[in-house]
Amino acid sequence: MKILQRGFRCSPEKHLWRSGLKLAIYQRMAAVTWVKSRQAYGVYHSSIQNLADYFGVLHQSAQRAVSELIDEGWLRYVEPKQTCKTSARRLRADNNGHKDLQIVTHEEWTKHYTTGRCFLPDSMPWDTERKDPLALALHRESKGNVRWHPNLLTSLRKTGKTDADIECAYREHVQAMTDEPRRARGWQSNAYKWVADFKNAHTAGTSHRWIQPASCTRVEPVSCTEGVPNTT
C-alpha cells in the first residue's frame, strides 16, 4: 500500500501541503506505525521531542504542528489500556504523562470534514465499476487518451492472451507509431482499429502464433513512496 495513490485523487497532501512540517510529521507517523501483518495503523508511543530531533526543528514547533493535526482531525488520542493502579503516585504519573497518538486516514477524515474541501478528479469509465488493472495499464500506455471500456477489454481477453501480453503488445504498437494522433478522438479510433487487428491475429484457436518481442517487458509505474502505506 502507498501513501500517494496513482492519479490526482484527494489525499492528505491536498489538505496539509501549506504546512510542510505538519505534512512531514503526519507521513512520518504513518510510516512508523503501519503494521503490515494487520494492514492497519498502530499507536505512536514515542515522544514529540523525537519528531523534533528527526526534522531538526524546535520542540515547540513540533508540538504546535502535532496540536494542529489533532485539532484538525488528522491525529487522535488513544487512551492506554486500563490496568490496576494501586499507587496514587502512579496515577499522577499517568495523568501527567503524554497520551499515545494514532493517525486518522483520509477516508476516516472525510466522514467528519466533508464541507467541499476534497478534490474531485475527472471521472473515468471504470470509476463506477471494479477498477480493471488492464484498463488502467492500457490507459497509461495511451498517455491518458483512450477510454478502455469493458467491451474492448472483453474482446482482447477472448484472444487467450494474458493481460501482461496485451499490455506489452499495445505498448509496442504505440512505440511503433510514426505519427501519433493529435487528439483523444484520434487515439480512440486508433485503439478500436488496433483491438480489431489484435483480435483477428491472435484469437485463441487460430493457427497464427504471436511471439512476444524481446523488448516487450512489463513496465511497473515508478513511485517515490514505494513500500509506504496508503493513508487515504
N, C-alpha and C positions, 0 to 999 in steps of 0.2 A: 504494500500500500504506500501511497505517496502523498505528500502534502500538496504538491502542485498537480492538479488534475490537467489532463490534456484539454486544450482549447481554453476559451475565455469564459469559464464558469465561475460563479461567485465563490469566494473563499475568504478566509481570514485576512489575506493580504489586501483585499479590496477595502476592508474596513480599518486596517491598522497601519497602512503604509505611511500615513502622515507622521507617525511617531516611530522612528526606526528602532528605538530601544524597546518599546512595547512589543513590536512585532518580533524582534530578535528574542526577547525573553519568552514570548509565547511559543515560538517554534523550538527553542532550546528545551523548554519544559516538556513539550510534546514529544521530542525525540528521546529524552532520557527517561520518560515514564511509560513509553509504549511497551506493552507486554505482548510479544509476538504469539506466544502459545495461547493466550486468551483472546487475541485480536481486540484488545481494549486498552484503555489508559489506566495506569496505576496512579499512585499518590506521590506527590513531590514531598519528600521528607527533609530535604536539605534546607539550608538557610538562605536568606536573601543576600547575605554577605558573599556567599559562594557565587551567586549570579553577578554581583558587583565586581568581584575579582575576575571572573571569566571575561566580562565585557570591558574591563578596565575603566569603570565609572565609580563615582562616589556611592556609598551605601544609600544616602538619601535619594539619589537619582533612581537607583534600582527599586527602592522601597516605594517611591512615588509611582513608578511605572507599574509595579505589581498592584498597588492600591487602585490605580485607574483601571487596570484589567479586571479587577474584582468588581468595581463599581459598574463597569460597562457590560458585565456578564460573561467575560471570556475566561475567568477563573472562578472557582468556588471553594469555599472552605469544606474540609472533610473532617468531621468530628472523630476523634480517636475512639477505638473500641472501649466499651465500658469494662473497667476492671475494678476489683475490690480495693478500696482505699481505706487504709486503717490509720493513716497519719495525717494530721492537719497540715504538716509541713509539705507532704507530698501533694495534698490537694491544692495548696497555694502555688506550688511549683507548676502544676498542670494548668492552673488558671492563668498564670503569668507567662507561660511558655507560648511559643508560636504555634499556630494551628497548621495542619497539613493542607496542601492545596492540590487541586486537580483541574486540568484544563477542561473547557467546555467546547465541544466540536461545533463547527459552523452549522451543521444540521440541527443540533440541540439549540444553539443560539437563536436561530431563526424562529423557533417556536414562541419566543418571548419578545423578539425585536424584529418584527416584520412590517415596520412602518415605511415601506418603499425604499429601504436602504440597500437592498440587494441588487446586483447587476443581473439583468435578464439577457442571455445570449440569443442570437438568432436561432430560430428553430430549425432542426434538421429532420429529414424524413424518418429517421429511426428514433427520434426522441420519444414518441408515444408508444414505442414497442421496445422489446428487448434489444439492447444495443448489440447488433451483429458485428463481431470482430472483423469479418471480411468486408462489410460495408465501410467500417471505419478505416481499414487499411487501404482500400481502393480509393476512398475519398481523399486520403492523404497523398496517394500516388498521383491523383489527378490535380494536385495542387489546390484542392478545395473547390473544384469547378464542376464535379459530376455528382448528381444525386443518385446513389445506388439503391434503387427501390427493390423491394422483395422479389418482384418478378424477374429482375435481372440476375439477382443472386441465385434464384432457383434454376434459371437456365444455365448458369455457369456450373453449378454443382451437379447438374444432371450429366455432365460430361464424365463424371467419375474422378475428376482431378481433386486433389486436396486444396484446402484454402491457401496453403503456402504456395503451391504450384500456380494457382490462379493469380495470386498477388505478384509472383515473380514474372509471370507471362505478361501481365499488364504493365509492369514496370519496364520490361524490355520493349514493349510496344511504345510506351511514352518516350523512352530514351531514343528510339529509332525515328521519331517524328522529325521530318526535315522542316516542317512549318507548323508550329503549334497554333491551335485556334486562338483567336484574339479575345473571344468572349465565351462565357459559360455555355451559351446555347450551342456554339460550335463544338465545345468539349463534350456536351451531352450527346449530340448527333454522332460524334466520332466514337463515343463509348458504345452506343447502340450497335453501330456497324462492327466494332471490334467483338462485342459479345456474340453477334450472329456468326462472324467468321470463326471465332474460337469454338463455338458450339458445333459448327459444321465440320471443323477439322478434328475435333477431339472428343466427339460424342462417344460414350462408352459403347464398345461392341464393334466399332469400325476398325478397318484394317490399318488406318493411319495411327502411328505411334509418335507422340510428342516427346522429344528429347529435351530435357531441361538444359538451357545454355549454361556453360561453366561459370559465366559471370552472374547468373541469376541466383542470388542468395538472399535470404530473408533479412531485411534491414529493420532492426528494432529502433523505435524512437529513443533519442538520447535525452536523458533527464538529468538536470544538475542536482536532483534530490533523490537519486536512486537509493532505495533502502529506507527512506524516511517515511514514517507513517502518514496516512491520509487524515486530515482534520476536518474534512467537510462532511 
